[in-house]
């Protein structure tokens, strides 16, 4: 996705080294086969995706100096599921010391993992779908056959398991006890992220919304009322989880900076979560023209400058006309936040906007 490339940021900030890596997903990365006959030989399958990430970070720490990087100043950055993985790695004793700063875009540990029972149930579902009963039979299948079978189980998302070994069983408690000590965080919270998930509800459920009897009642909008209510509930819940991540990290002694993304999405069908923020913060705003949208490049320059300062360990502060036409800005740590609203920046509190109505 051109919106997620880091090459433009690296080109514009030559003293920053950008590294991207992949990891296993779905049934190949996050499913517990330990109770399948023969599965005892595969004790870590429920978290292989996270192990891939840890291995990549270990390689970076050992080798980044050869590319001009500093192994003691590694910043990790992730969007949505990648952001949630960062939150889990920050609490993992196996990832201790592998990174010093984290830029978390719209993710939290809450809701980003499965229980052991759920992960094992997914393994049982996969065995039924593939008509196999042992690990030997399962591993004899081709990758394509496994992928095709997993797509039929798409309602059951495979996610990391808090197993007490690779990930603490209670991540928030681990934060409070200092598990993530030594890591500075920027947590980005979106106002509007739900539209990207609308495509997953399926034709049948979508038609139920469209042709709800409420649509025939004068003075009622029916479908839009229902969707609006559900969107608000979903958005507030997710934002609350992200805010609680900041709270628990702060209680554990971590320095946390909040970024609240309160803009109307450029692409209404996708929402403002990943698309807008990725383009702005990685310097890929021009790529949005591929989708018929135009981004505020001045905003992109400001946020890229702040991101570069964060990576280098400088204060998150702009002086008047440090960037032409931009006023002075001092981005304070939690509980204050940097607010991006309709292309403008301000600093203030977002607690009431996040926690209102949720106990």
Protein Blocks (a to p, Z undefined) as FASTA:
>chain_A
ZZlpcklmmmmmmmbccddddddehjlloccfklgghilmmmmlmmmmmmmmmmmmmmmm
mmmmmnopafklccdddehjlmmmmmmmmmpmklgokacbdcdehiafehpaccfklmmm
mmmmmmmmnopabfklmmmpcfklmmmmmmmmmmmccddddehlmpcfblmlmmmnopmg
oiacdddddfblmlmmmmmnojklmmmmmmgfklmpghiaklmmmmmmmmmmmmmmmmmm
mmmmmmmmmmnopacddddddbdcfblmnojmlmmmmmmmnopmmmmmmnopacdfklmm
mmmmmmmmmmnopacdddehkbghiacddddddfbdcddeehiacdddfklmmmgopZZ
